[in-house]
Structure formats: C-alpha cells, structure tokens
Amino acid sequence: MKKRVIVIGGGFGGLAVACRLAAHGFEVELFEKRDRLGGRAYVYEKNGFKFDGGPAVITAPYLFDDIFKSAGKRREDYFELIPLNPFYRVFDEEGKTFNYTNDLNSISDEIARWSPKDQQGYIRFLESAQAIYQEGFIELAHQPFLKISDLLKIAPDLVSLKPFQSVYGHVAQFIQNEFLRRVFSFHPLLVGGNPFETTNIYSLIHYLEFEWGVYYAMGGTGAIVEALGRLFEELGGELHLNAPISELQTQGRL
C-alpha cells in the first residue's frame, strides 16, 4: 500500500514537495485554500489582463529542472525560460541608466561610466557575495533545522556572515558612489524587503544571479505554477482547491 501524504498550500514550495513525493511513489493530496494554485505567485485577472502577484523573474532555473527530472520529465516540455540580457535596467532620478548583467567586463564598463574608482570595489563585493552564497545557500539551505540544537550548531557560521548588517551597509563597504550602492543592494525589494534593514545574507542573490543568470518564464510566473500543477496531476496527485485547513489532528506522535 502506498503511503499517503497531505501537503497544505499550493505555492511553489507546496507544489515542489508534492510533485517530488508523487514522483517517488507516495499517494499525495494537496489542499489549497484559494481558488487556484500559486500562493505568493498567485495570478490576478482583471478586465482581460493578467498580473503576476509574486516573483517576475527566475534566478535559479536548475531548481525547477530538478523537479521535472525527478519525475522523468523535461521542464522544457512544460514551460519555456528565456535568459534576460541585461537582467535589469536601473534608472536614477535623472533618467540615466545602468545595465545590470553577469558579464564581468560589461558590468565593469557600466561601473566606469558612473565611478571608475569603484571598479575594484565591485570585485571585492562580488567575492564577498560569493562567500555568503557558498555558506548561506549551498551549505546551509539544505540543512533541516528540526531542533534548537540544529540551529546552535551552525550559529558560528551564521555569525561569520554578519547577518545583523544590512544589505546596503554591506555594499557600502566596497562601493563609494551612492547610485551604485543602490544598484547593488536593491535585491531585497524582490522579496518585499527594505535594503537598508534586510540582513546582508540576501547579498547572496547577487552572486546567485552572477552564477546562474536571470530568466523570464514565457507566459509569466503563472505559467510555472500551471506547469507544476499539471505535473502533479499527471503523477496521480489529488488537488483540492477552495479547501482551507483549520486544524491538524495527530495520533501517536509528539
């Protein structure tokens, strides 16, 4: 008999775990309280237009590839990702622009247009972002923290990342030009954070983009949600929409 699993929430996290479990032979039911999947990536429709409520770009496409690969499928058969170049075009108050990419020569030239003396500072910032990425994303992101002792074990590593420093404060150590400081510290805005207050661990996003690039899903983020929902049902998963969960009852467990 297959083991039965219930997943609560149809956002990216819920869909990812539901698809992986279904691909590994579990009998999975997913409950979502809203009328469609998406969670923070919910798609709103009004007057014939669609609006992505969540993220607009993808910075680690291999994570989606892995989900489909675990089910013996190809992500490309479900939705298309287009690499962006430049990733972003940042404007100052006068309308002058900065083209943001992961090409070291191009970004160095862009920095030189604003502040040549910050070219070397950017290299040092990139190296620091790489260290944070390695520690905070590669090594710690996959560790489960089920007990307080699990967190205490990695406390020294967290402290070494200076998590109490803001992203802006971290960038300001290396970059002198005020506009460039803002260019390289805006990433917390992607998750609704304030660069002047959000922990500098989010500086890892800069290196994440440098390493993997930035992509747009054709059809918007909603196309990714739709693809994951389709994969889940193809794997035999049972989906329940408009199904809020108000209480969990457990027996024989602490």
C-alpha positions in Angstrom: 0.0 0.0 0.0 1.3 3.4 -0.9 2.0 5.8 1.9 -0.4 8.7 2.0 0.9 12.3 2.3 -1.1 15.5 2.7 0.5 18.8 1.6 -1.0 22.1 2.7 -0.6 25.1 0.5 -0.2 25.3 -3.3 2.6 27.8 -3.7 6.0 27.0 -5.2 7.1 25.2 -2.0 3.9 23.1 -1.7 3.9 22.2 -5.4 7.5 21.3 -5.4 7.3 18.9 -2.5 4.0 17.5 -3.7 5.5 16.7 -7.1 8.6 15.2 -5.7 6.7 13.0 -3.3 4.3 11.9 -6.0 7.3 11.1 -8.3 8.7 8.8 -5.6 5.5 6.8 -5.4 3.6 8.5 -2.5 -0.1 9.0 -2.6 -0.3 12.8 -2.4 -3.2 15.1 -1.7 -2.6 18.9 -1.9 -5.0 21.3 -0.2 -5.1 25.0 -1.3 -7.4 27.5 0.4 -7.7 29.8 -2.7 -9.5 29.2 -6.0 -6.3 28.5 -7.8 -2.7 27.4 -7.2 0.2 29.9 -6.8 0.4 31.1 -3.2 2.6 34.2 -3.4 2.8 33.5 -7.1 -1.0 33.8 -7.5 -2.1 35.3 -10.8 -4.8 38.0 -10.7 -7.1 38.7 -13.7 -9.0 41.9 -14.3 -10.5 43.4 -17.4 -8.9 40.8 -19.6 -5.4 41.4 -18.2 -3.2 39.1 -16.1 -1.0 40.2 -13.2 1.6 38.1 -11.5 1.2 38.6 -7.8 4.6 37.2 -7.0 8.1 36.9 -8.5 8.6 38.2 -12.0 12.0 36.6 -12.8 13.8 33.3 -12.1 17.3 33.2 -10.7 17.9 29.5 -10.2 16.3 27.7 -13.1 18.0 24.4 -12.3 15.8 24.1 -9.2 12.8 23.8 -11.5 14.6 21.5 -13.8 15.3 19.1 -10.9 11.7 18.8 -10.0 10.7 17.7 -13.5 13.8 15.5 -13.8 12.8 13.7 -10.6 9.6 12.7 -12.4 11.4 11.6 -15.5 10.2 14.7 -17.4 11.8 17.7 -19.2 11.0 21.1 -17.8 11.2 22.5 -21.4 8.2 20.4 -22.4 6.1 22.3 -19.8 7.2 25.9 -19.9 9.9 28.0 -21.5 12.5 30.1 -19.8 14.2 33.0 -21.7 17.5 34.3 -20.5 17.5 38.1 -19.9 20.3 40.4 -21.1 20.6 42.8 -19.4 19.0 41.4 -16.2 17.7 44.8 -15.1 18.0 48.4 -16.4 18.2 50.6 -13.3 17.4 54.3 -13.7 18.4 57.3 -11.5 16.2 60.3 -10.8 17.5 62.0 -14.0 16.8 59.0 -16.2 20.4 57.9 -16.6 20.7 54.1 -16.8 22.8 51.2 -15.5 22.6 47.9 -17.4 22.9 45.1 -14.9 24.3 41.8 -16.2 26.6 38.9 -15.1 29.3 39.7 -17.7 32.2 40.9 -15.7 33.6 43.1 -18.5 30.2 44.6 -19.3 29.4 45.4 -15.7 32.9 46.9 -15.1 32.3 49.2 -18.1 28.9 50.2 -16.7 30.5 51.0 -13.3 33.3 53.0 -15.0 30.6 55.3 -16.6 29.5 56.2 -13.1 32.5 55.9 -10.9 35.8 54.3 -12.2 37.3 54.2 -8.7 34.5 51.7 -7.8 35.6 49.0 -10.3 37.9 47.3 -7.9 35.5 47.7 -5.0 32.9 45.8 -7.0 35.3 42.9 -7.5 35.7 42.8 -3.7 31.9 43.0 -3.2 31.4 40.1 -5.7 33.9 38.0 -3.8 32.1 38.7 -0.5 28.7 37.9 -2.1 30.2 34.6 -3.4 31.3 33.7 0.2 27.8 34.4 1.5 26.3 32.4 -1.4 28.5 29.4 -0.6 27.8 29.5 3.1 24.2 30.6 3.2 22.8 29.0 0.0 25.0 26.0 -0.9 25.9 24.7 2.5 23.1 25.8 4.9 20.0 26.0 2.7 19.6 22.2 2.5 20.1 21.5 6.2 16.9 20.8 8.2 16.5 22.7 11.5 14.2 20.4 13.5 15.6 21.2 16.9 17.1 24.2 18.7 20.4 22.3 18.8 20.4 22.1 15.0 20.4 25.9 14.9 23.0 26.2 17.6 25.4 24.0 15.6 25.5 26.4 12.7 25.4 29.6 14.8 29.1 30.3 14.3 28.7 30.0 10.6 25.7 32.4 10.6 27.6 34.9 12.8 30.5 34.9 10.3 28.1 36.1 7.6 27.4 39.3 9.7 23.6 38.8 9.5 22.9 41.9 11.6 24.4 44.1 8.9 22.0 45.4 6.2 22.5 44.6 2.5 23.0 48.3 1.8 25.5 48.6 4.7 27.4 45.6 3.3 27.6 47.0 -0.2 28.6 50.4 1.1 31.8 48.9 2.5 33.0 48.3 -1.1 31.2 50.9 -3.3 31.6 54.6 -2.8 29.2 56.0 -5.4 25.7 56.4 -3.9 23.8 55.4 -7.0 25.9 52.3 -7.5 25.4 51.4 -3.8 21.7 51.3 -4.5 22.2 49.4 -7.8 23.9 46.6 -6.0 21.7 46.5 -2.9 18.1 46.6 -4.3 17.7 42.8 -4.3 15.7 42.6 -1.0 13.0 44.5 -2.9 12.4 41.3 -4.9 11.0 39.7 -1.7 9.4 42.8 -0.3 12.3 43.7 1.9 14.0 47.1 2.7 17.7 47.1 1.6 18.5 49.4 4.5 17.1 46.9 7.0 17.2 43.5 5.5 20.0 41.2 6.6 23.1 41.1 4.3 22.6 37.4 3.8 20.4 38.5 0.9 23.6 39.7 -0.8 23.9 36.1 -1.9 21.2 36.9 -4.6 23.8 39.0 -6.4 26.1 36.0 -6.7 23.2 33.7 -7.5 22.4 35.8 -10.5 26.1 36.1 -11.4 26.4 32.3 -11.4 23.1 31.2 -13.0 21.7 34.3 -14.8 18.2 35.7 -14.7 15.3 34.3 -16.7 11.8 35.1 -17.6 9.1 32.4 -18.0 7.1 32.9 -21.2 3.5 33.5 -20.0 4.7 34.9 -16.7 5.2 33.2 -13.4 1.7 31.8 -13.6 3.0 29.6 -16.5 5.3 27.9 -14.0 2.6 27.4 -11.5 0.3 25.9 -14.1 3.1 23.6 -15.3 3.8 22.3 -11.7 0.0 21.8 -11.2 -0.2 19.8 -14.4 2.9 17.7 -13.5 1.4 17.0 -10.1 -1.9 15.7 -11.5 -0.1 13.7 -14.2 1.8 11.9 -11.4 -1.5 10.9 -9.8 -1.7 13.7 -7.3 -5.1 14.8 -6.0 -5.7 18.5 -5.9 -8.2 20.3 -3.6 -8.9 24.0 -4.3 -11.0 26.2 -2.1 -10.1 23.9 0.7 -8.7 25.8 3.7 -7.3 23.7 6.6 -8.4 24.9 10.0 -7.0 22.2 12.2 -4.5 19.3 12.3 -5.2 16.3 14.4 -2.5 13.8 15.1 -2.4 10.5 17.0 0.6 8.6 18.3 3.0 11.4 17.7 4.6 14.0 19.9 
